[in-house]
Amino acid sequence: MAQVSAQISVTTSATLLWQTSTGESPDTAITGQVFRAGVFNASLPILIVNQGSGPVYLGGSAVTTSTGTQLVAGGSLAYNAIGNDSMYAVGGSTQTVGVCVGQQ
């Protein structure tokens, strides 16, 4: 099925990587890198790749370099979002993070 991908510039402030909500086509990107799942219980696979030269830290909207889960440079994370969900990232300096969203 459809794949949507983007490269996101993650800064020293929490930056939205992706957000899902229900009631829209799963391959619809809106307002930057916000993605929508078609129904509440739909599984939406998401691949996150740190393409920068330094680590990024993953978490909620208040994520910091002290509280987030570290994703090392060159590292990746596969995530399966169900329903309404989101993920943010922050870096010690500006880094590029690739996000690929697909539908199973």
DALINVEN-V123749 format. One record per pair of residues at least 24 apart in sequence whose C-alpha atoms are under 10 Angstrom apart, sorted by the first residue. I is the first residue (numbers start at 1). J is the second residue. If there is no record, write none. Layout:
{{I | J} {I | J}}
//
This chain:
{{1 | 26} {1 | 27} {1 | 102} {1 | 103} {1 | 104} {2 | 26} {2 | 27} {2 | 28} {2 | 101} {2 | 102} {2 | 103} {2 | 104} {3 | 27} {3 | 28} {3 | 45} {3 | 46} {3 | 100} {3 | 101} {3 | 102} {3 | 103} {3 | 104} {4 | 28} {4 | 29} {4 | 33} {4 | 35} {4 | 46} {4 | 99} {4 | 100} {4 | 101} {4 | 102} {4 | 103} {5 | 29} {5 | 33} {5 | 46} {5 | 47} {5 | 48} {5 | 98} {5 | 99} {5 | 100} {5 | 101} {5 | 102} {6 | 32} {6 | 33} {6 | 48} {6 | 97} {6 | 98} {6 | 99} {6 | 100} {6 | 101} {7 | 33} {7 | 48} {7 | 49} {7 | 50} {7 | 51} {7 | 95} {7 | 96} {7 | 97} {7 | 98} {7 | 99} {7 | 100} {8 | 32} {8 | 33} {8 | 50} {8 | 51} {8 | 89} {8 | 95} {8 | 96} {8 | 97} {8 | 98} {8 | 99} {9 | 51} {9 | 52} {9 | 89} {9 | 90} {9 | 91} {9 | 94} {9 | 95} {9 | 96} {9 | 97} {9 | 98} {10 | 50} {10 | 52} {10 | 56} {10 | 57} {10 | 88} {10 | 89} {10 | 90} {10 | 91} {10 | 92} {10 | 93} {10 | 94} {10 | 95} {10 | 96} {10 | 97} {11 | 56} {11 | 89} {11 | 90} {11 | 91} {11 | 92} {11 | 93} {11 | 94} {11 | 95} {11 | 96} {12 | 56} {12 | 64} {12 | 65} {12 | 89} {12 | 90} {12 | 91} {12 | 92} {12 | 93} {12 | 94} {12 | 95} {13 | 61} {13 | 62} {13 | 63} {13 | 64} {13 | 65} {13 | 88} {13 | 89} {13 | 90} {13 | 91} {13 | 92} {13 | 93} {13 | 94} {14 | 57} {14 | 58} {14 | 59} {14 | 60} {14 | 61} {14 | 62} {14 | 63} {14 | 64} {14 | 65} {14 | 87} {14 | 88} {14 | 89} {14 | 90} {14 | 91} {15 | 58} {15 | 60} {15 | 61} {15 | 62} {15 | 63} {15 | 87} {15 | 88} {15 | 89} {15 | 90} {15 | 91} {16 | 58} {16 | 59} {16 | 60} {16 | 61} {16 | 86} {16 | 87} {16 | 88} {16 | 89} {16 | 90} {17 | 48} {17 | 58} {17 | 59} {17 | 86} {17 | 87} {17 | 88} {17 | 89} {17 | 90} {17 | 97} {17 | 98} {17 | 99} {18 | 46} {18 | 48} {18 | 85} {18 | 86} {18 | 87} {18 | 88} {18 | 89} {18 | 99} {18 | 100} {18 | 101} {19 | 81} {19 | 83} {19 | 84} {19 | 85} {19 | 86} {19 | 87} {19 | 88} {20 | 44} {20 | 81} {20 | 82} {20 | 83} {20 | 84} {20 | 85} {20 | 86} {20 | 87} {21 | 81} {21 | 82} {21 | 83} {21 | 84} {21 | 85} {21 | 86} {22 | 82} {22 | 83} {22 | 84} {22 | 85} {23 | 83} {25 | 103} {26 | 101} {26 | 102} {26 | 103} {27 | 101} {27 | 102} {27 | 103} {28 | 101} {29 | 101} {33 | 99} {33 | 101} {34 | 86} {35 | 85} {35 | 86} {35 | 101} {35 | 102} {36 | 83} {36 | 84} {36 | 85} {36 | 101} {37 | 81} {37 | 82} {37 | 83} {37 | 84} {37 | 85} {37 | 103} {38 | 83} {38 | 103} {39 | 82} {39 | 83} {39 | 84} {40 | 82} {40 | 83} {40 | 84} {41 | 81} {41 | 82} {41 | 83} {41 | 84} {42 | 80} {42 | 81} {42 | 82} {42 | 83} {42 | 84} {42 | 103} {42 | 104} {43 | 79} {43 | 80} {43 | 81} {43 | 82} {43 | 83} {43 | 102} {43 | 103} {43 | 104} {44 | 79} {44 | 80} {44 | 81} {44 | 82} {44 | 83} {44 | 101} {44 | 102} {44 | 103} {44 | 104} {45 | 78} {45 | 79} {45 | 80} {45 | 81} {45 | 82} {45 | 100} {45 | 101} {45 | 102} {45 | 103} {45 | 104} {46 | 77} {46 | 78} {46 | 79} {46 | 80} {46 | 81} {46 | 99} {46 | 100} {46 | 101} {46 | 102} {46 | 103} {47 | 76} {47 | 77} {47 | 78} {47 | 79} {47 | 80} {47 | 98} {47 | 99} {47 | 100} {47 | 101} {47 | 102} {48 | 75} {48 | 76} {48 | 77} {48 | 78} {48 | 79} {48 | 97} {48 | 98} {48 | 99} {48 | 100} {48 | 101} {49 | 73} {49 | 74} {49 | 75} {49 | 76} {49 | 77} {49 | 78} {49 | 96} {49 | 97} {49 | 98} {49 | 99} {49 | 100} {50 | 74} {50 | 75} {50 | 76} {50 | 77} {50 | 95} {50 | 96} {50 | 97} {50 | 98} {50 | 99} {51 | 75} {51 | 76} {51 | 95} {51 | 96} {51 | 97} {51 | 98} {52 | 91} {52 | 93} {52 | 94} {52 | 95} {52 | 96} {52 | 97} {52 | 98} {53 | 93} {53 | 94} {53 | 95} {53 | 96} {54 | 91} {54 | 92} {54 | 93} {54 | 94} {54 | 95} {54 | 96} {55 | 90} {55 | 91} {55 | 92} {55 | 93} {55 | 94} {55 | 95} {56 | 88} {56 | 89} {56 | 90} {56 | 91} {56 | 92} {56 | 93} {56 | 94} {56 | 95} {56 | 96} {56 | 97} {57 | 88} {57 | 89} {57 | 90} {57 | 91} {57 | 92} {58 | 87} {58 | 88} {58 | 89} {58 | 90} {58 | 91} {59 | 86} {59 | 87} {59 | 88} {59 | 89} {59 | 90} {60 | 85} {60 | 86} {60 | 87} {60 | 88} {60 | 89} {61 | 86} {61 | 87} {61 | 88} {61 | 89} {61 | 90} {62 | 88} {62 | 89} {62 | 90} {63 | 87} {63 | 88} {63 | 89} {63 | 90} {63 | 91} {64 | 88} {64 | 89} {64 | 90} {64 | 91} {64 | 92} {65 | 89} {65 | 90} {65 | 91} {65 | 92} {73 | 97}}
//
